[in-house]
């Protein structure tokens, strides 16, 4: 199926749900908290990329476009703001300091925030990743933990940024689920599209796709879309940059966590023992569908608590906890 057809489907889907009330009021991102590594300042916040100074997290308003060509944010009224350079280091989940880009920091070294993930690589490039998953029940316990579940794309050989549609617990919304589309971390800055509230049991679709001509291996313009089919809420990054990356590393599902104290800090697992990412679609740089041979990686070894981590394939990616 051609990329243009996928783009039409996405635009139509968003248009169809946009008649539903769109929630823009979000809680602040959670503070690093008392369980953070000793190296992390207490005023830092938790993101899907580690701990960041709040000034280094740019929250895009609805209608904002992250213009790759101008290195600027274009607002709905036609004005521009320059993309900022973060003045502070950020930290991985285990407290390692990173200054500037995320370059050369890959899972599992991104920190054991990445508990388990399913991924594939290619010698060429990917033009799109798509997946569906359902919002789990709320966790049985609330110890101030933050959970992220997402798919996405990176450059395996030179990690600078990751594009991802994310479901988060206790992230933008305190003690609740929310979705947001993210791009991190050019010049040390995180970009988050306007988040939206979602409810347990809602059905989600997550897309990352390029806007270039077929055969473009290092496309400079991408859209990242997270859609809730039940309540019509969505979060969208439009024309966001790749910052020179060739996206040859695809993730069919990732479980990332912060401040897990006990296994009850996870949501109750589904009947397969975790959470499933299904109806996966991956297109190569020529927008031809491929059959992803996902490999599940478990990086939970040595962590406390141990919560039956693992994964299963092949019909869908099941991440267990």
Residue pairs with C-beta under 8 A, 6 or more apart in sequence:
1 283
1 287
1 289
2 214
2 287
3 127
3 128
3 209
3 210
3 214
3 283
3 287
6 128
6 130
6 207
6 209
6 283
6 287
7 209
7 211
7 223
10 207
10 209
10 223
10 225
13 205
13 227
14 225
14 227
14 234
14 236
17 227
17 228
17 229
17 232
17 233
17 234
18 232
18 234
19 232
20 231
20 232
20 233
21 232
22 62
22 196
22 232
22 233
22 234
23 196
23 197
23 233
24 61
24 62
24 194
24 196
26 59
26 172
26 173
26 178
26 194
26 195
27 172
27 173
27 174
28 45
29 45
29 46
29 47
29 54
29 57
29 171
29 172
30 45
30 46
30 144
30 146
30 170
30 171
30 174
31 42
31 43
31 44
31 45
31 46
32 40
32 41
32 42
32 43
32 44
32 45
32 46
32 51
33 46
33 144
33 258
33 259
35 144
35 259
35 261
36 42
36 44
36 51
36 95
36 259
37 91
37 93
37 94
37 95
38 95
39 91
39 95
39 96
39 97
40 51
40 91
40 95
41 53
43 53
43 54
44 51
44 52
44 53
44 54
44 90
44 91
45 51
45 52
45 53
45 54
45 57
46 146
46 171
46 258
47 57
47 182
47 184
47 190
47 192
48 148
48 150
48 164
48 166
48 168
48 182
48 184
48 256
49 90
49 102
49 110
49 162
49 182
49 184
49 185
49 190
50 90
50 91
50 92
50 93
50 98
50 110
50 111
50 113
51 90
51 91
51 92
51 93
52 86
52 88
52 90
52 190
53 86
53 87
53 88
53 90
55 86
55 87
55 88
56 84
56 86
56 87
56 88
56 90
56 188
56 189
56 190
57 189
57 190
57 192
58 73
58 83
58 84
58 189
58 190
58 191
58 192
59 192
59 194
60 66
60 73
60 191
60 192
60 193
60 194
60 237
61 75
61 76
61 194
62 76
62 194
63 75
63 76
64 73
64 74
64 75
64 76
64 193
64 194
65 73
65 74
65 238
65 239
66 73
66 83
66 183
66 191
66 237
66 238
66 239
66 240
66 241
67 73
67 74
67 80
67 239
67 241
68 220
68 221
68 239
68 240
68 241
68 242
68 243
69 220
69 221
70 80
71 82
71 83
71 241
72 80
72 81
72 82
72 83
73 80
73 81
73 82
73 83
74 80
75 81
83 186
83 187
83 189
84 187
84 189
85 187
85 188
85 189
86 100
86 185
86 187
86 188
86 189
88 188
89 97
89 98
89 99
89 188
90 97
90 98
90 185
90 188
91 97
91 98
92 98
92 105
92 109
92 110
92 111
92 113
93 110
93 111
93 112
93 113
93 114
93 258
94 111
94 112
96 105
96 109
96 111
98 105
98 185
98 188
99 188
100 187
100 188
101 160
101 161
101 185
101 186
101 187
101 188
101 243
102 110
102 159
102 160
102 161
102 162
102 184
102 185
103 158
103 159
103 160
104 158
104 159
105 159
106 154
106 156
106 159
107 114
107 117
107 297
107 299
108 114
108 297
108 299
112 299
112 300
112 303
113 256
113 257
113 258
114 254
114 255
114 256
114 299
115 255
115 256
115 257
115 298
115 299
115 300
115 303
115 309
115 321
116 254
116 255
116 296
116 297
116 298
116 299
116 300
116 309
116 310
116 311
116 319
116 320
116 321
117 251
117 253
117 254
117 255
117 296
117 297
117 299
117 319
118 251
118 252
118 253
118 254
118 277
118 294
118 295
118 296
118 297
118 311
118 313
118 317
118 319
119 249
119 250
119 251
119 252
119 294
119 295
119 297
120 249
120 250
120 252
120 282
120 292
120 293
120 294
120 295
121 156
121 248
121 249
121 250
122 248
122 250
122 284
123 248
124 217
124 248
124 284
124 285
125 217
125 218
125 219
125 246
125 247
125 248
125 284
125 285
126 153
126 247
126 248
126 250
126 282
126 283
126 284
126 285
127 209
127 210
127 212
127 214
127 219
127 283
127 284
127 285
127 286
127 287
128 207
128 208
128 209
128 210
128 281
128 282
128 283
128 287
129 151
129 152
129 153
129 207
129 208
129 209
129 250
129 251
129 252
129 280
129 281
129 282
129 283
130 151
130 205
130 206
130 207
130 208
130 209
130 279
130 280
130 281
130 282
131 151
131 205
131 206
131 252
131 253
131 277
131 278
131 279
131 280
131 281
131 317
132 203
132 204
132 205
132 206
132 277
132 278
132 279
133 149
133 167
133 204
133 206
133 253
133 275
133 276
133 277
133 278
134 201
134 202
134 203
134 204
134 270
134 275
134 276
135 167
135 177
135 198
135 199
135 200
135 201
135 202
135 203
135 204
135 228
136 177
136 200
136 267
136 268
136 269
136 270
136 275
137 200
137 201
137 267
137 268
138 169
138 175
138 176
138 177
138 200
138 267
139 145
139 147
139 169
139 264
139 265
139 266
139 267
139 268
140 264
140 265
140 267
140 268
141 261
141 262
141 264
141 265
142 170
142 175
142 265
143 259
143 260
143 261
143 262
143 265
144 170
144 259
145 169
145 170
145 257
145 258
145 259
145 260
145 261
145 265
146 168
146 169
146 170
146 171
146 257
146 258
146 259
147 168
147 169
147 170
147 255
147 256
147 257
147 258
147 266
147 267
148 166
148 167
148 168
148 169
148 171
148 254
148 255
148 256
148 257
149 166
149 167
149 168
149 253
149 254
149 255
149 256
149 275
149 319
150 164
150 165
150 166
150 167
150 206
150 251
150 253
150 254
150 256
151 164
151 165
151 206
151 208
151 250
151 251
151 252
151 253
151 254
151 277
151 280
152 162
152 163
152 164
152 165
152 208
152 250
152 251
152 254
153 162
153 163
153 164
153 208
153 247
153 249
153 250
153 251
154 161
154 162
154 245
154 247
154 249
154 251
155 161
155 245
155 246
155 247
155 248
155 249
156 248
156 249
157 246
157 248
158 245
159 245
160 185
160 186
160 243
160 244
160 245
161 183
161 184
161 185
161 186
161 241
161 242
161 243
161 245
162 182
162 183
162 184
163 182
163 183
163 208
163 222
163 224
163 237
163 240
163 242
163 247
164 181
164 182
164 206
164 208
164 224
164 251
164 254
165 179
165 181
165 182
165 204
165 206
165 207
165 208
165 224
165 225
165 226
165 235
166 179
166 180
166 181
166 182
166 226
167 177
167 178
167 179
167 198
167 204
167 226
168 177
168 178
168 179
168 180
169 176
169 177
169 267
170 176
171 178
171 180
171 195
172 178
172 180
172 192
172 195
173 195
173 197
176 197
177 197
177 198
177 199
177 200
178 195
178 196
178 197
178 198
179 195
179 196
179 198
179 204
179 226
179 228
179 233
179 234
179 235
180 192
180 193
180 194
180 195
180 196
180 226
180 235
181 192
181 193
181 224
181 225
181 226
181 235
181 236
181 237
182 190
182 191
182 192
182 193
182 224
182 237
183 190
183 191
183 224
183 237
183 240
183 241
184 190
184 191
186 241
186 243
191 237
191 240
193 224
193 235
193 236
193 237
194 235
195 235
196 226
196 228
196 233
196 234
196 235
197 231
197 233
198 204
198 228
198 230
198 231
198 233
199 230
199 231
200 267
201 230
202 228
202 229
202 230
202 231
203 228
203 229
203 230
204 226
204 227
204 228
204 229
205 225
205 226
205 227
205 229
206 225
206 226
206 227
207 223
207 224
207 225
207 226
207 227
208 222
208 223
208 224
208 225
209 222
209 223
209 283
210 216
210 219
210 221
210 222
210 247
210 285
211 219
211 221
211 222
211 223
211 239
212 219
212 220
212 221
214 285
214 286
214 287
215 285
215 286
216 285
217 246
217 285
218 242
218 244
218 245
218 246
219 242
219 247
219 285
220 241
220 242
221 239
221 240
221 241
221 242
222 237
222 239
222 240
222 241
222 242
223 236
223 237
223 238
223 239
223 240
224 236
224 237
224 240
225 234
225 235
225 236
225 237
226 234
226 235
226 236
227 233
227 234
228 234
250 282
250 292
252 277
252 280
252 282
252 292
252 294
252 317
253 275
253 277
253 317
253 319
254 319
255 275
255 319
255 321
257 265
257 266
259 265
260 266
260 305
260 307
261 305
262 305
263 305
263 307
263 308
263 321
266 307
266 321
267 275
269 275
269 320
269 321
270 276
272 312
272 318
272 320
273 308
273 312
273 318
273 320
274 311
274 318
274 319
274 320
274 321
275 318
275 319
276 316
276 317
276 318
277 316
277 317
277 319
278 315
278 316
278 317
279 316
280 292
280 294
280 316
280 317
281 289
282 289
282 290
282 292
283 289
283 290
284 290
294 313
294 314
294 317
296 310
296 311
296 312
296 313
296 317
296 319
298 309
298 310
298 311
300 306
300 307
300 309
307 321
308 320
308 321
309 320
309 321
310 320
311 317
311 318
311 319
311 320
312 318
312 320
